[in-house]
Structure formats: structure tokens, C-alpha cells
Amino acid sequence: MGVNLRGRHFLKLLDFTPEEINYLLDLSVDFKNMKRAGIPHRYLEGKNVALLFEKTSTRTRCSFEVGAYDLGMGVTYLDPSGSQMGHKESIADTARVLGRMFDGIEYRGFEQAKVEELAHYAGVPVWNGLTNEFHPTQMLADILTFKENFNNDIKGRTLTFMGDAGNNVGNSLMVVCAKLGVNFVACGPTANMPEAELVEQCRAIAAENGSTITLTEDVHEGVKDASAIYTDIWVSMGQPDELYKERIPLMEPYRVTSDVMAQAQDDCIFLHCLPSFHDTKTTKGAEVAEKFGITEMEVTDEVFESRASKVFDEAENRMHTIKAVMYATLK
């Protein structure tokens, strides 16, 4: 029997089987090929989706909007000032109102419990565009990019996350690698590792799929077998700027440099969910440089601009994978 995700929520990849994840990835490839060939695919014409953003984003918003338009859908974007959710109206009430007007709802914001509550009450598919705990749409783009660079042969390869591995991206990478038989290494300070309960859950899943989960503070050990090295910013959106004073000395040993890349496999690629502080051409980058004397944070500009860097392929793939999620759950 084929995979059928119609009517399903997309909240975290722990909810999906390897077969279902691979189905979404294969569907993403189909949509990517159609997009590049200029083949119309307005398969969901007449449907409408709502995008609830408590945290702003360039890639997530554009991916959902363009993906929805390509599929023939109408889109309503609600930023933090455009909705009363959680302020004058409960999450449950917001979900029940929007669920009667829209065919699907995306949420990008804070606690995972919020998107779970939206899904419980909405009556239509709800998609997680990012929460504090998980970032499942990003993972599909990451793995699609990984597969594209290794002829779809990623089972048994190693993906290493450098830095704050206990954030939503680190958590989600560990989950998707465990599901798809990819060895996952979290390389960073012990205090910034994923929660022990999630680690053990992922180790059990990884064992079923022939892969491993490794936590280490040692950079050489962490990257020596890597086919992909991934990192993220040191202070996430919504966290106070005061954290830079604490995070910079803690995370500097895990900056992705050319030396770090050279310790990995010869064909190792570099991945990053973006935005990245690889220079001082942003307001935040300039502020940190002036205050702390560093001009590059989680990755050097040399690595970011190198041939090994696949970050813009990865960013484009957000659109194709998100389109696949919307289509699969609404078709």
C-alpha cells in the first residue's frame, strides 16, 4: 500500500516513519523538477492556508507563500501584530476559528505545546514552521540537500552538528538521522547537548535503522568521519543578546573553519539553516564584532563561501520540501 498523509499534521518527525519521510523527500524532488522545468502544478486550486508567525523568517515565509501559490492556493500571512492568539484569544479558540476558514495552518513560534494545541483543535492539517524544540520543515530541506550531494546514498554516512546541539535544529537533525539510518554526531559543550530522554529515544530508533548517535566535546572525534558538517547561530531568535557574552567563549572552539572541514571526509559538505553570522555585513554581526572583537561566529567566511558550502541549495530546498508537505497533507 502506498503512503497516504492526507489530513495529517506535520508537527515533528518523531511522528513519521522512515517510509513516510522518504515519500515526502521523493515528492519534493518531483516538485523541484516541475518548478525548474516550468511545468504548472496548481493541484490545490481553491484551497486557502493561514501562516501564523510569532517569530519572523525570510525562508520559512517565502517557502510557504511561493509553494502555496505554485499549488494554486490562497495565502493569508499573520505576523505577531496580525493575530490575537494568546493575547485576547486563546490558542484553542484561534484554532477553531481559523480551521473553519482555512484548509491548512502553519505555525512558527515558541513552545512546541502551542503547535500541538493548534493541531488538536483546528480540524485541518497544521504544519510546524519552527518551535523552540523542533524544526521539521528545515530537516526535509537539509536531508534533500544531503541526498543530492551523495547520489541519494546517505544511509551509513555521518552528519555532524557543531555548537549548540540542544537547540531545535540539533534536536531535529538527531531525529531525522536516526529515522533514515544516518550516523549523527553532536559536537559541542556538554551543557548544550540534546535532552537525555530525546537522545535515548533517538538511539533506539537509530539502532532499528542501522545508525548511531554520538555526543562529544572533541572536535577531531566529532568531524573525522563526517560527510556533512552542520552548524547554526550561537544565540537563537527570541533569546536575549546578553547571552553572547556567555556563548562566545563557550562556542568558539566549535566554529566551523577550513581546518575543521579538512579533518572530515574529502567530499564533506557544509550546511547551515541560515541566517549566518560569517562576516560583519549584518547589524548584529557588526554589533558583536564591535563589542567582543570577533568578525566571524559559528562559521568562517572562507567556509561559508567555499565550494563545500551548500547553504543556498539548502535554502531553495525549503520551498520544494514545504510544497511537498502541504500537497501531501491537503491533496
C-alpha positions as CSV (number, residue, x, y, z in Angstrom):
1,M,0.0,0.0,0.0
2,G,1.3,3.5,-0.9
3,V,2.0,6.2,1.6
4,N,-1.1,8.4,2.3
5,L,-0.6,11.5,4.5
6,R,-3.9,13.3,3.7
7,G,-5.3,15.1,6.7
8,R,-2.1,14.5,8.8
9,H,-0.4,17.2,10.9
10,F,3.3,17.9,10.4
11,L,4.5,18.8,13.9
12,K,7.7,16.7,14.4
13,L,9.5,14.0,12.6
14,L,9.2,11.6,15.5
15,D,5.5,11.2,14.3
16,F,6.6,9.9,10.9
17,T,8.0,6.6,9.7
18,P,11.2,6.4,7.5
19,E,8.9,5.4,4.6
20,E,6.8,8.5,5.1
21,I,9.8,10.8,5.4
22,N,11.3,9.3,2.2
23,Y,7.9,9.7,0.4
24,L,8.0,13.5,1.3
25,L,11.6,13.7,0.0
26,D,10.7,12.0,-3.3
27,L,7.7,14.2,-3.7
28,S,10.0,17.2,-3.1
29,V,12.2,16.1,-5.9
30,D,9.2,15.8,-8.2
31,F,8.1,19.4,-7.4
32,K,11.6,20.7,-7.8
33,N,11.9,19.2,-11.2
34,M,8.5,20.6,-12.2
35,K,9.4,24.0,-10.9
36,R,12.7,24.1,-12.8
37,A,11.1,22.9,-16.0
38,G,8.3,25.5,-15.8
39,I,5.6,22.9,-15.5
40,P,2.5,24.2,-13.8
41,H,1.3,22.2,-10.8
42,R,-1.7,24.0,-9.4
43,Y,-3.1,20.8,-7.8
44,L,-4.7,22.5,-4.8
45,E,-6.5,25.3,-6.6
46,G,-9.4,26.7,-4.5
47,K,-7.8,25.9,-1.1
48,N,-6.5,28.5,1.3
49,V,-3.8,28.4,4.0
50,A,-3.0,30.6,7.0
51,L,0.5,31.4,8.1
52,L,0.8,32.2,11.8
53,F,4.2,33.7,12.6
54,E,5.1,34.6,16.2
55,K,8.7,34.5,15.0
56,T,9.6,36.2,11.7
57,S,11.5,34.4,9.0
58,T,12.7,35.0,5.4
59,R,13.0,31.4,4.2
60,T,10.0,29.9,6.0
61,R,7.6,32.6,5.0
62,C,8.7,32.7,1.4
63,S,8.7,28.9,1.1
64,F,5.2,28.6,2.3
65,E,3.9,31.5,0.3
66,V,5.5,30.6,-3.0
67,G,4.8,26.9,-2.5
68,A,1.2,27.6,-1.8
69,Y,0.9,30.0,-4.8
70,D,2.5,27.4,-7.1
71,L,-0.1,24.8,-5.9
72,G,-2.9,27.3,-6.7
73,M,-3.8,28.2,-3.1
74,G,-4.6,31.5,-1.5
75,V,-2.4,32.6,1.5
76,T,-3.1,34.8,4.5
77,Y,0.0,35.8,6.5
78,L,-0.5,36.8,10.1
79,D,2.5,38.3,11.9
80,P,2.6,38.9,15.7
81,S,0.6,42.0,15.3
82,G,-1.9,40.4,13.0
83,S,-3.4,37.9,15.3
84,Q,-4.9,37.9,18.8
85,M,-3.7,34.4,19.5
86,G,-2.6,34.0,23.1
87,H,-3.4,37.7,23.8
88,K,-7.1,38.3,23.6
89,E,-8.0,34.9,22.2
90,S,-6.9,31.5,23.4
91,I,-4.9,29.2,21.1
92,A,-7.8,26.7,21.1
93,D,-10.3,29.4,20.1
94,T,-7.9,30.7,17.4
95,A,-7.5,27.2,16.0
96,R,-11.3,26.6,15.9
97,V,-11.8,29.9,14.1
98,L,-9.0,29.5,11.5
99,G,-9.9,25.9,11.0
100,R,-13.3,26.9,9.7
101,M,-11.8,29.4,7.2
102,F,-8.7,27.7,6.0
103,D,-7.7,24.3,4.7
104,G,-4.3,24.3,6.5
105,I,-2.5,26.3,9.1
106,E,1.3,26.9,9.5
107,Y,2.7,28.0,12.9
108,R,6.1,29.4,13.6
109,G,6.8,30.5,17.1
110,F,7.8,29.3,20.6
111,E,6.7,26.3,22.6
112,Q,6.0,23.0,20.8
113,A,2.9,22.8,23.1
114,K,1.4,25.7,21.1
115,V,1.5,24.0,17.7
116,E,0.3,20.8,19.3
117,E,-2.7,22.6,20.8
118,L,-3.4,24.3,17.5
119,A,-3.4,20.9,15.8
120,H,-5.7,19.4,18.5
121,Y,-8.4,22.0,17.9
122,A,-8.0,23.2,14.3
123,G,-9.7,20.3,12.4
124,V,-7.4,20.9,9.5
125,P,-3.7,20.0,8.9
126,V,-1.3,22.1,11.0
127,W,2.4,22.4,10.0
128,N,5.2,23.3,12.3
129,G,7.4,26.1,10.7
130,L,9.6,26.2,13.8
131,T,9.2,25.9,17.6
132,N,11.7,26.0,20.4
133,E,12.0,22.2,20.4
134,F,11.7,21.2,16.7
135,H,12.1,22.4,13.2
136,P,10.8,19.6,10.9
137,T,10.4,21.5,7.7
138,Q,14.1,22.6,7.8
139,M,15.1,18.9,8.2
140,L,13.5,17.9,5.0
141,A,15.4,20.6,3.1
142,D,18.6,19.5,4.9
143,I,18.3,15.9,4.1
144,L,17.2,16.6,0.5
145,T,20.4,18.6,0.1
146,F,22.5,15.9,1.7
147,K,21.0,13.3,-0.7
148,E,21.5,15.5,-3.8
149,N,25.3,15.7,-3.0
150,F,25.7,11.9,-2.5
151,N,23.6,10.4,-5.2
152,N,20.8,9.7,-2.8
153,D,23.1,7.3,-0.8
154,I,23.2,8.7,2.7
155,K,22.4,5.6,4.8
156,G,25.5,4.9,6.9
157,R,27.1,8.3,6.3
158,T,27.8,10.7,9.2
159,L,26.3,14.1,9.7
160,T,27.9,16.2,12.5
161,F,26.3,19.2,14.1
162,M,28.8,21.7,15.6
163,G,27.9,24.0,18.5
164,D,24.6,24.4,20.4
165,A,23.4,20.8,19.6
166,G,20.5,21.1,22.1
167,N,18.6,23.6,20.1
168,N,15.6,22.9,17.8
169,V,17.8,22.2,14.8
170,G,20.2,19.9,16.7
171,N,17.2,18.0,18.1
172,S,15.5,17.6,14.8
173,L,18.7,16.6,12.9
174,M,19.2,13.9,15.5
175,V,15.7,12.6,14.9
176,V,15.8,12.6,11.1
177,C,19.2,11.0,11.0
178,A,18.0,8.2,13.4
179,K,14.9,7.7,11.2
180,L,16.9,7.5,8.0
181,G,19.9,5.4,9.1
182,V,22.4,8.3,9.1
183,N,25.0,8.4,11.9
184,F,24.5,11.6,13.9
185,V,27.2,13.3,15.9
186,A,26.5,16.2,18.3
187,C,29.8,18.1,18.8
188,G,29.8,20.8,21.3
189,P,29.8,21.7,25.1
190,T,28.2,19.0,27.3
191,A,25.9,21.7,28.7
192,N,24.4,22.3,25.3
193,M,23.6,18.8,24.2
194,P,20.1,17.5,23.5
195,E,18.0,16.3,26.4
196,A,18.9,12.8,27.6
197,E,15.4,11.5,27.1
198,L,15.4,12.5,23.4
199,V,18.9,11.1,23.0
200,E,17.9,7.7,24.3
201,Q,14.7,7.7,22.2
202,C,16.8,8.5,19.1
203,R,19.4,5.9,19.9
204,A,16.7,3.3,20.0
205,I,15.3,4.5,16.6
206,A,18.8,4.6,15.1
207,A,19.5,1.1,16.2
208,E,16.5,-0.1,14.3
209,N,17.8,1.7,11.2
210,G,21.5,0.7,11.4
211,S,22.9,4.0,12.6
212,T,24.4,5.6,15.7
213,I,24.0,8.7,17.9
214,T,27.2,10.1,19.3
215,L,27.7,13.1,21.7
216,T,31.2,14.5,22.1
217,E,33.1,17.7,23.1
218,D,36.1,16.7,21.0
219,V,36.2,18.4,17.6
220,H,38.5,15.9,15.8
221,E,36.5,13.0,17.1
222,G,33.3,14.7,16.1
223,V,34.2,15.5,12.5
224,K,36.7,12.8,11.4
225,D,34.1,10.7,9.6
226,A,31.7,13.4,8.6
227,S,30.1,13.6,5.1
228,A,28.3,16.8,6.2
229,I,29.1,19.4,8.9
230,Y,26.2,21.5,10.0
231,T,26.1,24.5,12.3
232,D,23.7,27.2,13.5
233,I,23.9,30.6,15.1
234,W,25.0,30.7,18.7
235,V,22.1,32.8,20.1
236,S,18.7,31.9,18.7
237,M,15.9,34.3,17.8
238,G,14.0,35.3,20.9
239,Q,16.9,34.8,23.2
240,P,18.4,37.9,24.9
241,D,21.6,39.5,23.4
242,E,23.2,39.2,26.9
243,L,23.8,35.5,26.0
244,Y,26.6,36.5,23.6
245,K,28.9,37.2,26.5
246,E,28.4,33.7,27.8
247,R,28.1,31.9,24.4
248,I,31.0,33.3,22.5
249,P,33.8,31.7,24.7
250,L,31.7,28.5,25.1
251,M,31.1,28.1,21.3
252,E,34.3,29.5,19.8
253,P,36.1,26.1,19.9
254,Y,33.2,24.7,17.7
255,R,33.4,27.4,14.9
256,V,33.5,25.6,11.5
257,T,36.8,26.6,9.9
258,S,38.7,25.3,7.0
259,D,40.9,23.3,9.4
260,V,37.7,21.6,10.8
261,M,36.5,20.8,7.3
262,A,39.9,19.3,6.4
263,Q,39.5,16.8,9.3
264,A,36.3,15.4,7.8
265,Q,35.8,13.2,4.7
266,D,37.3,14.6,1.5
267,D,33.8,15.1,0.0
268,C,32.3,16.6,3.1
269,I,29.7,19.4,2.6
270,F,28.8,22.3,4.8
271,L,25.2,23.0,5.8
272,H,23.6,25.9,7.7
273,C,19.9,26.7,8.1
274,L,20.6,30.5,7.9
275,P,20.8,33.3,8.7
276,S,24.5,33.0,9.4
277,F,27.0,35.4,11.0
278,H,30.0,34.6,8.9
279,D,31.0,38.3,8.4
280,T,30.1,41.8,9.7
281,K,27.7,42.7,6.9
282,T,24.7,42.5,9.2
283,T,23.7,44.8,12.0
284,K,24.0,42.0,14.6
285,G,27.3,40.8,13.2
286,A,28.7,44.4,13.3
287,E,27.5,44.9,16.9
288,V,29.1,41.6,18.1
289,A,32.3,42.5,16.3
290,E,32.5,45.9,18.0
291,K,31.6,44.6,21.4
292,F,33.5,41.3,21.5
293,G,36.2,41.6,18.8
294,I,35.2,38.7,16.6
295,T,34.3,39.1,12.9
296,E,33.0,35.5,12.4
297,M,30.9,33.5,14.7
298,E,29.7,29.9,14.0
299,V,31.4,29.6,10.7
300,T,34.2,31.4,8.9
301,D,33.5,33.4,5.8
302,E,36.0,31.2,4.0
303,V,34.0,28.0,4.6
304,F,30.7,29.7,4.1
305,E,31.8,30.9,0.6
306,S,33.6,27.7,-0.3
307,R,32.7,25.0,-2.9
308,A,31.8,22.7,0.0
309,S,29.1,25.1,1.2
310,K,25.6,24.1,0.0
311,V,23.7,26.6,2.1
312,F,21.8,28.2,-0.8
313,D,20.8,24.9,-2.3
314,E,19.5,24.1,1.1
315,A,17.6,27.4,1.3
316,E,16.0,26.7,-2.1
317,N,15.0,23.3,-1.0
318,R,12.9,24.7,1.8
319,M,10.4,25.7,-0.9
320,H,10.3,22.3,-2.6
321,T,10.0,20.3,0.6
322,I,7.4,22.6,2.2
323,K,5.4,22.4,-1.0
324,A,5.5,18.6,-0.7
325,V,4.3,18.7,2.9
326,M,1.3,20.9,2.0
327,Y,0.4,18.9,-1.0
328,A,0.7,15.5,0.8
329,T,-1.5,16.6,3.7
330,L,-4.1,18.5,1.7
331,K,-4.5,16.6,-1.6
